[in-house]
Amino acid sequence: MRPFENIRVLDLTHVFAGPFCTYQLAVMGADVIKIESPFEPDMMRCEGAISETNDSLLGTHFMSQNAGKRSLTLNLQDESGKNIFKRLVLGADVLVQNFCGDAIERLGLGSDDLAKVNPGLIFCSITGFGLTGPKANHPAYDTVIQAFSGLMSANGTKKTQPVRVGPAVVDYGTGVQAAMAICAALYQREKTGRGQNIDVSMLDAALMLMCSTTTDALATGQAPRVQGNAHPFYAGYATYPTAEGLLMVGAWTNRQLSQLFRAFNEHERADEIERTPRRLIGKYFKTDTATIGQYLLRKTADEWEAILNELQIPAARVRTIDEAINHPQIISRQVIQSIGHSDNTVTPGDLPVAAFMYSHGSPEVRMPPPRHGQHTDEILDELGVSKKEIEKFRQTGVV
């Protein structure tokens, strides 16, 4: 049994951060009902690497965080739609929404409104800047938050800065923060019986994703120096070219750095490193960098990865993501799982699921990503809505 079986989640989210939060709840067993407008589906349904899936409203950017959910179309601008929604709220445990600013309140479906319907509801709002402060009503995407938070300025080199991180790390980091907050709120409700109102900010999540960097800035009042692929003081913590491929070496500690030099048979320098106080470890940065670079050119990145890992020195060849996901290490894990194929659609058969496993009841995807409105009739039937009523709602644009 997965942890959140018998927990119902109403998903009023779109794009990446919100859907990824509810996706993590779904793979842990929650019954997640994704609620979309009948007229404007989640914009990610049309985005991704395969044109056929985009055209069928099952783009890979949608699939990546919506498998395992059921899909209900519902017009929340319509009073009948709102009434149906409130009936769903009555039996729900969690609601997650990422409308901009106070849009959900203007619909009459804010946390205070729904607490009257279900006092035990966990109501989670995910926004760009949070529900408070001068930018509370401003829109945002991952890249905008990277720019605002200082993340872009902390990334790159002196020549290229600022550089955004390519993958939507702020979106996904925000989704993880939100899922963790919901998990804690559900546990809290078990003890108190009270619901919770959660305010998750993408900007706040970006600062948490840079926790040590944020702390340095708080302590010094200064922005960090951009590092590119090399640490400014530690020669053993950098990317180097090899006879074939790039190698990221992670010899951070004195012991790891000394082991690196022993791998080169530079035992005298290794002994010196072991005796060097930590604050002085960068004294020979330039000469150490030159020595490391010289030796690493003698073998391939794959060969050095194997040699250094055997010596307990963190190191890896710089891989592309397609190389990584086909590596035996990732194949041995459960992070990527088979989901099957949706009807009459060209879709990938595998998706990333979760970054952890349990000894029992591990995260698992049991349904492919839903077609737009695929489970509308099924969900309304569970509420006791007759087929005749459903057809009327469909004709009037309620569903």
Secondary structure, 3 states (H helix, E strand, C coil): CCCCCCCEEEEECCCCHHHHHHHHHHHCCCEEEEEECCCCCCHHHHCCCCHHHHHCCCCHHHHCCCCCEEEEECCCCCHHHHHHHHHHHHCCCEEEECCCCCHHHHCCCCHHHHHHHCCCCEEEEEECCCCCCCCCCCCCCHHHHHHHHCCHHHCCCCCCCCCCCCCCHHHHHHHHHHHHHHHHHHHHHHHHCCCEEEEEEHHHHHHHHCHHHHHHHHHHCCCCCCCCCECCCCCCEEEEECCCCEEEEECCCHHHHHHHHHHCCCHHHHHHHHHCCHHHCCCCHHHHHHHHHHHHCCCCHHHHHHHHHHCCCCEEECCCHHHHHCCHHHHCCCCEEECCCCCCCCCCCEEECCCCCCCCCCCCCCCCCCCCCCCHHHHHHHCCCCHHHHHHHHHCCCC
